[in-house]
């Protein structure tokens, strides 16, 4: 847990919390995968393909009116405006890998539960028992969403490997989750992808937006 | 780098710019005006959403700690007045009167014949008059009202809701529609091109790209006094004017320190400086004026993103329910963020952009202690902790329902809210008929499911003579540290009741005149 400088970094501290929190929960295999996710630094080769799949889902490149921009253009813009390689983006990098593992959605992952409990404490100043009740309700809600998803699409493991309609329903699950952190991922991923597409003049042309003002317009 | 002055003002926005100008006009003191962001003249503005990120706090990504509410704030010379949409509301007399009765706020007389603190002509109407003239507050002519605003007025009329024209601080606006990313043509009369220019002409020195880390105090509890500030000048962004001083640590000694850094940065600076906080009130009671956009789709093309962004509003429900409707519109990235969903349905809606009209609900939120700004020592950043209260959610539901009905009244064929929340039988609040507006009663305003925005942070270092939450007295002076003032939106005891720019500027003009008449109080 010690960094090279000998100090406990916040990052390592959070990793440790996540691992300790896992000690008595969740079935073995998801637990192992989740520990792996928490303890290994995400590599661009792992999260970029997931991001690329999400770009293909959020933006309808096959739409007849969609302009001639490519996922590469969007990826390039993300690299310029919201570089995922920055250390402060590490939670976002991990979230992509967590997101890709469809079966982890139904697991009671301590890191997510702890984060939600922390929000209840900080934002709403709720007591422990009330927090537990709310979280139990959230777990139930998300499990029922996932059950309905699995009933429709069958047992799926990877977002990247799923068919597009399953990908779409799965991404929607994240927007409908009771857990803030899942909704946050939905919102952030959608927001970043859209920002890095709709900054392109080709998009402006397609949507009928003239862009920069030319004072001659008023003459 | 070590500098010395009589008065240092931290923050160059609505308050800081006016304070600097007023003090320079009325005294012969050496004044420094410090700004964390850069100095971006109109010619550097690029009229692009991503291209304007350097003008904003956290490069436009500032929000509540859980990311649930985007909290816009200008971080550049002129502060919020550089990047707002020029909407002007005079200070509301009934609010200031309530502050007197609830918080014991003294003076701030609304009688134009008053001489507050025994200073000739010191009163709110005189201060307001100066502000109104200097920033050219006026109603726009009818021919500057674009389709988006005209439809808003029609929607109000159809529902029997009164509406008005905004007053704006503009001069010869050419209607480019890019107010919110800074005015390229210097037609918006923010402090950068008005009060700060006056201040510079009267000898004020502006130090920008300068982050103030701490205020230094001498003495013990009960007799603490400011001695100066310390911070760091950073390299200027390539679009900024260059700084007179090189990048590196800076220390400034000053007789009087005035913090005017806004309701997020001001409490943060006080926390970092270990300012006394005996009642745990510093940073608490944060007001955000949460805003909820309402989006309509008309059956014809409109002039929506060109022209004056906001020229119409309604205060019909202000007295009864505490909210406004304000006409606003967004450029493509904002629009793509507000339209719910993704993929083909989302893009199909974006293709209707030329037919879209919009306005927003602005809620005057209830002050509660748990909504607050804190300083996070790990990340070395301010954290905004905010949740809508239950009564505020109730009012926002009423506002949303009425707003949807008004949007249909304007002729919209579809109306939506920026939300992924299921309401009634609907997967999302996306309505095809006026009668469906009733489903707004199911909105929960869950973070990251319904998009709420804010640009009006207030009340985190509040005044209050006989109220336990008051960190400041009515002169905006710290009750615990001599010669330290906080004078900006954070000084308000709670919401000023409307878009705050003119209230802030009026208070700053008033306080600038008061300080000038009471220099001996600060050993100046």
Interface residues (C-beta under 8 A of the other chain):
Chain A: X10 X57 X58 X59 X60 X63 X65 X66 X81 X119 X122 X123 X124 X125 X168 X171 X175 X176 X180 X183 X184 X186 X187 X188 X190 X191 X194 X195 X197 X198 X199 X203 X204 X206 X207 X208 X209 X210 X211 X212 X213 X215 X217 X218
Chain B: X46 X47 X48 X49 X50 X53 X65 X66 X67 X68 X174 X175 X176 X177 X178 X184 X185 X301 X305 X306 X331 X332 X333 X335 X336 X337 X342 X343 X344 X346 X347 X348 X350 X351 X353 X354 X370 X378 X385 X386 X387 X420 X422 X446 X447 X448 X449
